[in-house]
Amino acid sequence: MIPIHVTHHAVKQYRKRVLHGSTLMTDAEIICRLVDTVRFGKVVPTRPTGVCDYRYQGVDVVVVTDRARLSVVTVKGYKIFDRLRRQGEAVAKAMDNRTQRWLGK
């Protein structure tokens, strides 16, 4: 079995995007949850070679693959919330552009 490495950034993103800042889970418990996501999750082929998304129990993570190990580099969170977050960022950017034009900047 290929070893699975979890970055500190992935732990922070899990706490932010899945637990919404809660400290009820320790870092070790989050790491176990992320390893399980890769071990038991479904590969979602949406990335270039060497990088893929895994989905397990509704949570998406981004994994970099090399010959020696798999590395969980970030957590996208729950699929539906990730989509809403991206749409919200697009709306905010469009509104900012509109405001900039209105102000003549």
C-alpha positions in Angstrom: 0.0 0.0 0.0 1.3 3.5 -0.9 1.8 5.7 2.1 -0.5 8.7 2.4 0.9 12.1 3.6 -1.3 14.9 4.9 0.0 18.5 4.8 -0.5 21.0 7.6 -2.3 23.2 5.1 -4.8 20.3 4.5 -5.5 20.0 8.2 -6.1 23.8 8.5 -8.4 23.8 5.5 -10.4 20.8 6.9 -10.8 22.6 10.2 -11.9 25.8 8.3 -14.1 24.3 5.5 -15.6 21.2 7.1 -15.5 21.9 10.9 -16.1 25.7 10.4 -13.3 26.6 12.8 -14.3 24.1 15.5 -11.7 22.6 17.7 -13.7 19.5 18.7 -11.3 17.3 16.6 -7.6 17.1 17.2 -5.1 17.4 14.4 -4.4 13.7 14.7 -8.1 12.9 14.2 -8.3 15.2 11.2 -5.3 13.5 9.7 -7.0 10.1 10.2 -10.2 11.4 8.5 -8.2 12.7 5.5 -6.3 9.5 5.2 -9.6 7.6 5.2 -10.9 10.0 2.5 -8.1 8.9 0.2 -8.1 5.3 1.2 -11.9 4.7 0.8 -12.9 7.7 -1.4 -13.7 7.8 -5.1 -11.3 9.5 -7.5 -12.9 12.4 -9.2 -10.9 13.0 -12.4 -10.9 16.8 -12.8 -7.2 17.7 -12.6 -4.1 17.4 -14.7 -1.8 14.4 -14.5 -0.4 13.7 -11.0 -3.1 15.6 -9.2 -6.6 14.3 -8.5 -9.6 14.9 -6.3 -10.9 12.3 -3.9 -14.4 12.3 -2.6 -15.6 10.5 0.5 -18.7 11.1 2.6 -19.3 14.3 0.6 -15.9 15.9 1.3 -13.5 16.6 -1.5 -9.7 16.7 -1.1 -6.9 17.4 -3.6 -4.2 14.8 -3.7 -0.8 15.0 -5.5 0.5 11.6 -6.6 4.1 10.6 -7.1 5.8 7.2 -7.2 6.5 7.0 -3.5 3.4 8.4 -1.8 0.1 10.2 -2.1 0.0 13.7 -0.5 -3.3 15.4 0.6 -2.4 19.0 -0.1 -5.7 20.8 0.5 -9.4 20.3 1.4 -12.1 21.7 -0.8 -14.8 20.8 1.7 -18.3 19.6 1.0 -19.0 19.6 -2.8 -22.1 21.8 -2.6 -20.5 24.4 -0.3 -17.4 24.5 -2.5 -19.6 25.3 -5.6 -21.5 28.0 -3.6 -18.3 29.5 -2.4 -16.9 29.7 -5.9 -20.1 31.2 -7.2 -20.1 33.8 -4.4 -16.5 34.7 -5.2 -17.5 35.2 -8.9 -20.4 37.4 -7.9 -18.3 39.5 -5.6 -15.7 39.9 -8.3 -18.3 41.0 -10.8 -19.8 43.5 -8.3 -16.4 44.9 -7.6 -15.7 45.3 -11.3 -19.0 47.1 -11.7 -18.3 49.4 -8.8 -14.8 50.2 -10.1 -16.4 51.1 -13.5 -19.1 53.2 -11.8 -16.4 55.1 -9.8 -14.4 55.6 -13.0 -11.3 53.7 -11.7 
